[in-house]
Amino acid sequence: MIEELLGKLKNIYSKSEMPVVLLDAANFEVLWSNDKAKTDRPTFMRNGAFDIAGRDDIVARLNRHGTFYYRLAPFPAMSDGVMFIKNGDIIVAISDSTEGLTSSGSSFGMDGMDGMDFFTGIMRNGIDGITLSSQSIERMIDTDVAEIDRLFGNIRRSSYKILRNVQNTTLLSKYVTGSLILKKQNCNVNELCGAICLAAQSICKNPIKINLTLPYEEVASEIDVRLAERALLNILLNSMLYTRDGNEIDVTLSHTSSQIMLTIKDKGAGIKSCNLAHVKEPYFSCEPADDGGTRPGLGLGLSIASIFCHLHGGVLLIDSEFGEGTSVAMSIKKTISHDDMFMASIADYVTDAFSPVYVEMSDICEIPY
């Protein structure tokens, strides 16, 4: 039985450009590894053995939860890590350490990429139905009662938040299974950053000033624009959620001959040092005050941003001081400008009721009616 499963998993991960190791769940011995694991991650694979501390803890967590994200180095929020996935008697270990990762394009049929797309589509259709129905009922009631308006607004906001969580969970699932396929296109990064920041600022219920510093010259990169939008918006959302009254957010785009760096800096609540080392881990979420309050979200925002950077030849770096603010830097590869560049539009983001700006910022924005 284990040989059949091993053959299936080897077929899935053999073409992956991420370091992948298949382990025997009973004794953690290496059953198979791809070439990337042997050449790109010497601390991940050493002398044909899986070299990692805390094995008993990893196995215990996998037996309870089925998945576990393990950091390889003790550097706050900047270390690479390994995603462990238990699949029957075999553990799949996938490292996110390699720069410029690309998806293997593997498909699991209805159990993998197609199934996840189907699931997301079904959820989107259901949310569309809830939103349209609530709008129709609200018009039929045609009342000026503030409480009724508030309740219908909560329905719309909750629908958007569900859609956001479904989309982010699906993206993470595709990434860790190697079935995420990027749809890259040449993009004017100046225009994209400017349009997203201004659109986000304009739709927030309590607008926070965003200071944009963009180079005069056109800066281009071949990127998956939809993923880039979600990465930037997730970071902006964190800055807007946890900033203090009167504070501003500084967004700066700079570049070298080969790299583009986008920095988002706020003077908000900041992150405690004990939490800083975990903020890129999937599903890690806590209030900045760490006072046991309600978890603010699903804990995938910075994971999505980190995935975007890795898949585009860069890295996500985070620096924060509790009570003073946080700085997040995203780097990606730079390319040569072309005539057929994707040009982002503020109007498109604001007028499309289901644009990524409304979906990702649904916690704090004015939901379209």
Residue pairs with C-beta under 8 A, 6 or more apart in sequence:
1 88
1 89
2 24
2 88
2 89
2 90
5 87
5 88
5 89
5 90
6 22
6 31
6 32
6 90
9 22
9 32
9 87
9 90
9 92
10 22
10 32
12 104
12 106
12 108
12 177
12 178
13 20
13 22
13 34
13 92
13 104
13 106
13 178
14 34
15 104
15 105
15 106
16 34
16 36
16 94
16 104
16 106
16 178
17 36
17 98
17 101
17 102
17 103
17 104
18 36
18 94
18 95
18 96
18 98
18 101
18 104
18 178
19 33
19 34
19 36
19 37
19 40
19 41
19 44
19 45
19 94
19 95
19 97
19 98
20 33
20 34
20 36
20 37
20 92
20 93
20 94
20 95
20 178
21 30
21 32
21 33
21 34
21 37
21 44
21 45
21 50
21 92
21 93
22 30
22 31
22 32
22 33
22 90
22 91
22 92
22 93
23 29
23 30
23 31
23 50
23 90
23 91
23 92
23 93
24 30
24 31
24 89
24 90
24 91
25 59
25 62
25 86
25 88
25 89
25 90
25 91
26 89
28 50
28 55
28 59
28 91
29 50
30 45
30 48
30 49
30 50
31 90
33 45
36 98
37 44
37 45
37 95
38 45
40 95
40 97
40 98
41 95
41 97
41 98
43 51
43 72
44 50
44 51
44 52
44 72
44 82
44 93
44 95
44 97
45 51
50 93
52 58
52 70
52 72
52 82
54 70
58 68
58 70
58 84
61 68
62 68
62 84
62 86
62 91
63 86
66 85
66 86
67 83
67 84
67 85
67 86
67 176
68 83
68 84
69 81
69 82
69 83
69 84
69 281
69 282
70 81
70 82
70 84
71 79
71 80
71 81
71 277
71 278
71 281
72 79
72 80
72 81
72 82
72 95
72 97
73 79
73 80
74 277
75 277
76 273
76 276
76 277
76 318
77 276
77 277
77 278
77 279
77 280
77 317
77 318
78 315
78 317
78 318
79 277
80 95
80 96
80 97
81 95
81 96
81 97
81 280
81 281
82 93
82 94
82 95
82 96
83 93
83 94
83 96
83 176
83 282
84 91
84 92
84 93
85 91
85 92
85 94
85 176
85 177
86 92
94 176
94 178
96 306
96 307
96 310
98 310
99 310
99 313
99 314
99 315
100 310
100 311
100 312
100 313
100 333
101 310
101 311
102 182
102 311
103 174
103 175
103 178
103 179
103 180
103 181
103 182
103 311
104 178
104 179
105 179
105 181
106 112
106 113
106 177
106 178
106 179
107 113
107 114
107 179
108 114
108 115
108 177
108 179
109 115
110 118
112 177
112 179
113 174
113 177
113 179
113 180
113 181
116 170
116 173
116 174
116 179
117 170
119 166
119 170
120 166
120 167
120 170
123 162
123 163
123 166
124 163
124 166
127 159
127 160
127 162
127 163
130 155
130 159
131 155
131 156
131 159
134 152
134 155
134 156
135 152
135 156
135 369
137 152
138 148
138 149
138 152
141 148
153 367
156 367
156 368
156 369
157 362
157 363
157 367
160 358
160 359
160 362
160 367
161 362
161 363
163 354
163 359
164 359
164 360
164 362
165 298
165 300
167 230
167 359
168 230
168 298
168 300
168 301
168 304
169 298
169 300
171 180
171 227
171 230
171 304
171 307
172 282
172 300
172 303
172 304
172 307
174 180
174 181
175 307
175 311
180 311
182 224
182 227
182 311
183 224
183 225
183 226
184 222
184 223
184 224
185 222
185 223
185 224
185 225
185 342
186 220
186 221
186 222
186 335
186 337
186 338
186 340
186 341
186 342
187 220
187 221
187 222
187 223
187 225
187 228
187 341
187 342
187 344
188 218
188 219
188 220
188 337
188 341
188 342
188 343
188 344
189 219
189 220
189 221
189 223
189 253
189 260
189 262
190 214
190 215
190 218
190 219
190 253
191 343
191 344
192 225
192 228
192 229
192 232
192 342
192 344
193 212
193 214
193 232
193 251
193 253
193 262
194 212
194 214
194 344
195 344
195 345
195 346
195 349
196 229
196 232
196 233
196 236
196 344
196 349
196 357
197 210
197 212
197 232
197 236
197 251
198 210
198 212
198 346
199 346
199 349
199 350
199 355
199 357
200 210
200 233
200 236
200 240
200 357
200 361
200 365
201 207
201 208
201 209
201 210
202 346
202 350
203 350
203 357
203 358
203 361
203 365
203 366
204 240
204 361
204 364
204 365
204 366
205 364
205 365
205 366
206 364
208 239
208 240
208 243
208 247
208 248
208 249
209 248
209 249
210 236
210 248
210 249
210 250
210 251
211 248
211 249
211 250
211 251
212 251
213 250
213 251
213 252
213 253
214 253
215 253
215 254
215 255
218 337
218 341
219 253
219 255
219 260
219 334
220 334
220 335
220 336
220 337
220 338
220 341
221 260
221 312
221 332
221 333
221 334
221 335
222 333
222 335
223 312
223 332
224 308
224 311
224 312
225 342
225 344
226 356
227 304
227 307
227 308
227 311
228 308
228 312
229 356
229 357
229 360
230 304
230 308
230 356
230 360
231 304
231 305
231 307
231 308
231 309
231 330
232 262
232 264
232 305
232 330
233 356
233 357
233 360
233 361
234 300
234 301
234 302
234 304
234 305
234 360
235 264
235 301
235 302
235 305
235 328
235 330
236 249
236 251
236 264
236 361
237 301
237 360
237 361
237 363
237 364
238 301
238 302
238 326
238 328
239 249
239 264
239 266
239 268
239 326
240 249
240 361
240 364
241 296
241 363
241 364
242 266
242 268
242 269
242 288
242 326
243 249
243 266
243 267
243 268
243 269
244 267
244 268
244 269
247 266
247 267
247 268
248 267
249 264
249 265
249 266
250 263
250 264
250 265
250 266
251 262
251 263
251 264
251 265
252 262
252 263
252 265
253 260
253 261
253 262
254 260
254 261
254 263
255 261
255 334
256 334
257 334
258 333
258 334
259 314
259 331
259 332
259 333
259 334
260 314
260 331
260 332
260 333
260 334
261 329
261 330
261 331
262 329
262 330
262 331
262 332
263 327
263 328
263 329
263 330
264 327
264 328
264 329
264 330
265 325
265 326
265 327
265 328
266 325
266 326
266 327
267 324
267 325
268 288
268 325
268 326
269 288
269 289
269 322
269 323
270 288
270 320
270 321
270 322
270 323
270 324
270 325
270 326
271 279
271 288
271 318
271 320
271 322
271 326
272 288
272 290
272 322
273 322
274 290
275 284
275 286
275 290
276 318
276 320
278 284
279 302
279 318
280 302
280 303
280 306
280 316
280 318
281 299
281 303
282 299
282 300
282 303
283 298
283 299
283 300
284 299
285 295
285 296
285 297
285 298
285 299
286 295
286 296
287 293
287 294
287 295
287 296
288 322
297 363
302 316
302 318
302 328
305 316
305 328
305 330
306 316
308 316
308 330
308 332
309 315
309 316
309 330
309 331
309 332
310 316
312 332
312 333
313 332
313 333
314 330
314 331
314 332
314 333
315 331
316 328
316 329
316 330
316 331
317 328
317 329
317 331
318 326
318 327
318 328
318 329
319 326
319 327
319 329
320 326
320 327
348 355
349 355
349 356
349 357
350 357
352 358
353 368
357 365
358 365
358 367
358 368
